[in-house]
Each structure stands twice: as structure tokens, then as C-alpha cells.
């Protein structure tokens, strides 16, 4: 697990230095995988309809409910690696 965590932390750092900014759907995927990997299942109340960005983030994270944090970490690592090699 500690090796996976180290790879996850490295991918988080690498995600901040991508040559191009990913599209919004990819950013939401990165966000939701990061949150699932670092915090587990979504918590708290869904933001109101006036907070469209917060609501989109919440919904993206909620779609991953039940996925093991280790699985989310690996998917995050794989996605960042693919973005860096694109």
C-alpha cells in the first residue's frame, strides 16, 4: 500500500505540471478519483442548484461510491500517466 500511496502522491504532483490543461470532463474524472482515493466514499450534502461546479464535482465523486480507495488511486495514476504521454 505504501508503494501505491507514493505513486499516487507522485501522480498528484505530476498532474499539476501537465503540458496542456485537460478538458472539463477529464478534470472531473481526476477530481473524483483523487477524492475517492484520498478520502473514500462521498460525504456531506449535495450542493444546491446555484453551485453548478460544486454539484458537478459532488456528482462525479458520488459515481465512484463503493470503489476501493486503492482502485481509485491506481485509476488516477493510470489517467495521469496517459495524459502525460498524450
Backbone as ProteinMPNN parsed JSONL, in Angstrom:
{"seq_chain_A": "XXXXXXXXXXXXXXXXXXXXXXXXXXXXXXXXXXXXXXXXXXXXXXXXXXXXXXXXXXXXXXXXXXXXXXXXXXXXXXXXXXXXXX", "coords_chain_A": {"N_chain_A": [[0.834, -1.201, 0.0], [1.971, 1.257, 0.748], [3.729, 1.73, -1.345], [1.958, 2.119, -3.465], [0.683, 4.401, -2.499], [2.821, 6.203, -2.583], [3.243, 6.305, -5.352], [0.787, 7.373, -6.07], [0.897, 9.897, -4.809], [3.017, 10.968, -6.281], [1.815, 11.048, -8.79], [-0.18, 12.91, -8.304], [1.364, 15.211, -7.938], [2.505, 15.297, -10.486], [0.264, 15.775, -12.022], [-0.159, 18.438, -11.778], [1.647, 19.593, -13.407], [1.108, 19.192, -16.069], [1.433, 19.465, -19.622], [-0.65, 20.458, -21.17], [-3.852, 21.802, -20.34], [-6.314, 19.626, -19.196], [-9.56, 18.687, -20.616], [-12.821, 19.646, -19.337], [-14.358, 17.369, -18.536], [-12.39, 15.447, -18.139], [-10.979, 16.66, -16.11], [-12.907, 16.556, -14.084], [-13.005, 13.792, -13.755], [-10.403, 13.302, -12.832], [-10.551, 14.745, -10.425], [-12.61, 13.35, -9.044], [-11.524, 10.77, -8.826], [-9.25, 11.375, -7.329], [-10.412, 12.297, -4.911], [-11.871, 10.001, -4.127], [-9.783, 8.208, -3.844], [-8.262, 9.401, -1.824], [-10.019, 10.083, 0.273], [-12.139, 8.293, 0.333], [-15.563, 7.121, 0.09], [-18.046, 9.493, -1.032], [-19.038, 12.255, 0.997], [-21.205, 14.249, 3.064], [-23.616, 16.829, 2.148], [-25.246, 17.202, -1.001], [-24.388, 19.903, -3.093], [-26.382, 22.887, -3.638], [-28.583, 23.898, -6.404], [-27.612, 26.284, -7.391], [-24.895, 26.229, -7.189], [-23.192, 25.173, -9.48], [-20.664, 24.12, -10.234], [-19.693, 22.937, -7.852], [-21.705, 21.076, -7.525], [-21.369, 19.45, -9.803], [-18.845, 18.382, -9.241], [-19.403, 16.994, -6.865], [-21.299, 15.119, -7.821], [-19.72, 13.674, -9.658], [-17.862, 12.501, -7.937], [-19.61, 11.029, -6.34], [-20.429, 9.072, -8.126], [-18.454, 7.195, -7.963], [-18.848, 5.813, -5.674], [-18.342, 3.189, -3.414], [-16.171, 2.091, -4.674], [-12.982, 0.809, -4.032], [-10.512, 2.656, -2.243], [-7.846, 2.106, -3.015], [-8.14, 1.124, -5.6], [-9.172, 3.385, -6.87], [-6.966, 5.072, -6.557], [-5.079, 3.763, -8.212], [-6.362, 3.997, -10.703], [-6.314, 6.764, -10.965], [-3.537, 7.221, -11.114], [-3.026, 5.853, -13.52], [-4.548, 7.415, -15.318], [-3.318, 9.959, -15.148], [-0.783, 9.268, -16.064], [-1.434, 8.54, -18.706], [-2.295, 11.018, -19.657], [0.051, 12.498, -19.497], [1.579, 11.228, -21.394], [0.292, 11.755, -23.695]], "CA_chain_A": [[0.0, 0.0, 0.0], [2.791, 2.467, 0.821], [4.258, 1.961, -2.685], [0.852, 2.692, -4.219], [0.498, 5.763, -1.986], [3.924, 7.01, -3.111], [2.949, 6.508, -6.77], [-0.373, 8.273, -6.104], [1.396, 11.238, -4.482], [3.81, 11.413, -7.425], [0.865, 11.366, -9.867], [-0.831, 14.172, -7.926], [2.331, 16.258, -8.256], [2.65, 15.334, -11.944], [-0.966, 16.32, -12.616], [-0.081, 19.901, -11.713], [2.641, 20.054, -14.373], [0.758, 18.718, -17.409], [1.731, 20.464, -20.64], [-1.919, 21.054, -21.582], [-4.949, 21.659, -19.38], [-7.318, 18.662, -19.679], [-10.931, 19.189, -20.759], [-13.576, 19.649, -18.077], [-14.757, 16.014, -18.139], [-11.197, 14.785, -17.618], [-10.704, 17.289, -14.812], [-13.858, 15.976, -13.125], [-12.575, 12.413, -13.501], [-9.235, 13.408, -11.957], [-11.028, 15.185, -9.112], [-13.365, 12.298, -8.358], [-10.591, 9.687, -8.474], [-8.418, 11.872, -6.229], [-11.207, 12.31, -3.675], [-12.168, 8.617, -3.74], [-8.527, 7.599, -3.412], [-7.722, 10.003, -0.607], [-11.0, 10.201, 1.35], [-13.158, 7.25, 0.3], [-16.876, 7.487, -0.452], [-18.503, 10.875, -0.898], [-19.669, 12.59, 2.281], [-21.837, 15.558, 3.095], [-24.808, 17.062, 1.342], [-25.047, 17.646, -2.386], [-24.577, 21.356, -3.195], [-27.618, 23.35, -4.26], [-28.556, 24.079, -7.856], [-26.892, 27.508, -7.758], [-23.467, 25.907, -7.19], [-23.092, 24.17, -10.542], [-19.353, 23.482, -10.204], [-19.693, 22.066, -6.684], [-22.644, 19.99, -7.785], [-20.729, 18.549, -10.774], [-17.782, 17.677, -8.521], [-20.056, 16.065, -5.947], [-21.892, 14.034, -8.605], [-18.643, 12.853, -10.211], [-17.334, 11.727, -6.823], [-20.651, 10.094, -5.899], [-20.472, 7.958, -9.076], [-17.419, 6.223, -7.594], [-19.177, 5.239, -4.372], [-18.158, 1.755, -3.297], [-14.885, 1.684, -5.25], [-11.925, 0.824, -3.022], [-9.555, 3.751, -2.432], [-6.665, 1.629, -3.735], [-8.525, 1.05, -7.008], [-9.251, 4.773, -7.344], [-5.589, 5.571, -6.662], [-4.459, 3.182, -9.403], [-7.0, 4.605, -11.868], [-5.785, 8.133, -11.025], [-2.159, 7.091, -11.612], [-3.113, 5.468, -14.932], [-5.065, 8.545, -16.083], [-2.274, 10.99, -15.211], [0.255, 8.728, -16.953], [-1.939, 8.658, -20.069], [-2.316, 12.445, -20.017], [1.429, 12.947, -19.673], [2.12, 10.596, -22.599], [-0.553, 12.126, -24.853]], "C_chain_A": [[0.868, 1.251, 0.0], [3.413, 2.782, -0.536], [3.188, 2.602, -3.571], [0.625, 4.144, -3.8], [1.593, 6.686, -2.523], [3.703, 7.299, -4.597], [1.793, 7.492, -6.941], [0.075, 9.705, -5.834], [2.218, 11.816, -5.63], [2.899, 11.805, -8.589], [0.13, 12.669, -9.573], [0.093, 15.34, -8.272], [2.477, 16.418, -9.77], [1.427, 15.956, -12.616], [-0.944, 17.84, -12.646], [0.9, 20.47, -12.727], [2.362, 19.525, -15.778], [0.996, 19.831, -18.422], [0.474, 21.173, -21.139], [-2.958, 20.822, -20.494], [-5.971, 20.678, -19.953], [-8.688, 19.319, -19.817], [-11.68, 19.007, -19.435], [-13.988, 18.253, -17.611], [-13.573, 15.247, -17.56], [-10.825, 15.357, -16.266], [-11.637, 16.74, -13.738], [-13.469, 14.549, -12.766], [-11.369, 12.41, -12.565], [-9.657, 13.774, -10.531], [-11.696, 14.042, -8.361], [-12.461, 11.132, -7.962], [-9.686, 10.106, -7.318], [-9.188, 11.803, -4.91], [-11.508, 10.888, -3.194], [-10.914, 7.935, -3.207], [-8.019, 8.13, -2.097], [-8.707, 10.025, 0.565], [-12.027, 9.079, 1.404], [-14.464, 7.778, -0.254], [-17.255, 8.926, -0.121], [-19.228, 11.071, 0.433], [-20.31, 13.966, 2.161], [-23.024, 15.651, 2.157], [-24.418, 17.534, -0.046], [-25.284, 19.16, -2.447], [-25.872, 21.705, -3.926], [-27.452, 23.641, -5.74], [-27.832, 25.352, -8.293], [-25.381, 27.3, -7.795], [-23.221, 24.798, -8.203], [-21.758, 23.431, -10.521], [-19.282, 22.5, -9.036], [-20.585, 20.86, -6.878], [-22.042, 18.972, -8.757], [-19.629, 17.738, -10.098], [-18.372, 16.62, -7.596], [-20.602, 14.856, -6.701], [-20.826, 13.098, -9.172], [-18.051, 11.953, -9.128], [-18.335, 10.657, -6.389], [-20.759, 8.891, -6.843], [-19.477, 6.86, -8.724], [-17.694, 5.547, -6.252], [-19.041, 3.721, -4.397], [-16.854, 1.252, -3.898], [-13.822, 1.813, -4.165], [-10.961, 1.979, -3.294], [-8.313, 3.331, -3.219], [-6.941, 1.547, -5.239], [-8.586, 2.445, -7.613], [-7.856, 5.372, -7.496], [-4.929, 5.059, -7.937], [-5.048, 3.785, -10.678], [-6.51, 6.042, -12.056], [-4.377, 8.115, -11.612], [-2.177, 6.794, -13.109], [-3.574, 6.639, -15.801], [-4.009, 9.639, -16.225], [-1.15, 10.532, -16.144], [-0.176, 8.859, -18.416], [-1.944, 10.11, -20.541], [-0.904, 12.969, -20.265], [2.027, 12.398, -20.964], [1.341, 10.966, -23.858], [0.106, 13.187, -25.711]], "O_chain_A": [[0.538, 2.221, -0.683], [3.612, 3.951, -0.865], [3.481, 3.52, -4.337], [0.402, 5.012, -4.644], [1.315, 7.83, -2.88], [3.948, 8.416, -5.053], [1.811, 8.336, -7.837], [-0.321, 10.625, -6.549], [2.13, 13.008, -5.922], [3.173, 12.777, -9.294], [-0.153, 13.444, -10.486], [-0.35, 16.341, -8.835], [2.564, 17.537, -10.275], [1.547, 16.591, -13.664], [-1.636, 18.458, -13.455], [0.985, 21.687, -12.895], [3.28, 19.419, -16.591], [0.785, 21.005, -18.119], [0.522, 22.351, -21.49], [-2.954, 19.794, -19.817], [-6.447, 20.869, -21.072], [-8.952, 20.363, -19.222], [-11.22, 18.301, -18.537], [-13.97, 17.979, -16.412], [-13.728, 14.486, -16.605], [-10.401, 14.624, -15.372], [-11.21, 16.489, -12.611], [-13.589, 14.14, -11.611], [-11.31, 11.621, -11.621], [-9.181, 13.187, -9.56], [-11.393, 13.79, -7.194], [-12.618, 10.568, -6.88], [-9.387, 9.303, -6.434], [-8.669, 11.307, -3.91], [-11.413, 10.599, -2.001], [-10.973, 7.178, -2.239], [-7.406, 7.392, -1.325], [-8.289, 9.99, 1.722], [-12.716, 8.924, 2.412], [-14.479, 8.769, -0.984], [-16.856, 9.489, 0.898], [-19.927, 10.184, 0.922], [-19.987, 14.741, 1.261], [-23.385, 14.694, 1.471], [-23.389, 18.182, -0.233], [-26.278, 19.648, -1.908], [-26.385, 20.921, -4.724], [-26.341, 23.634, -6.27], [-27.475, 25.477, -9.464], [-24.661, 28.114, -8.375], [-23.063, 23.633, -7.839], [-21.726, 22.225, -10.768], [-18.859, 21.357, -9.21], [-20.258, 19.754, -6.446], [-22.189, 17.766, -8.558], [-19.493, 16.542, -10.353], [-17.895, 15.486, -7.552], [-20.402, 13.714, -6.287], [-21.0, 11.879, -9.17], [-17.771, 10.78, -9.375], [-17.956, 9.521, -6.105], [-21.14, 7.804, -6.409], [-19.642, 5.715, -9.146], [-16.859, 4.792, -5.754], [-19.562, 3.054, -5.291], [-16.466, 0.108, -3.66], [-13.772, 2.821, -3.46], [-10.63, 2.25, -4.448], [-7.785, 4.117, -4.004], [-6.073, 1.864, -6.051], [-8.112, 2.668, -8.727], [-7.592, 6.098, -8.454], [-4.294, 5.825, -8.662], [-4.315, 4.055, -11.63], [-6.314, 6.486, -13.188], [-4.062, 8.903, -12.504], [-1.434, 7.405, -13.877], [-3.052, 6.837, -16.898], [-3.828, 10.185, -17.313], [-0.627, 11.327, -16.924], [0.625, 9.244, -19.268], [-1.631, 10.392, -21.698], [-0.696, 13.796, -21.152], [2.891, 13.037, -21.565], [1.692, 10.54, -24.958], [-0.464, 13.61, -26.717]]}, "name": "protein", "num_of_chains": 1, "seq": "XXXXXXXXXXXXXXXXXXXXXXXXXXXXXXXXXXXXXXXXXXXXXXXXXXXXXXXXXXXXXXXXXXXXXXXXXXXXXXXXXXXXXX"}
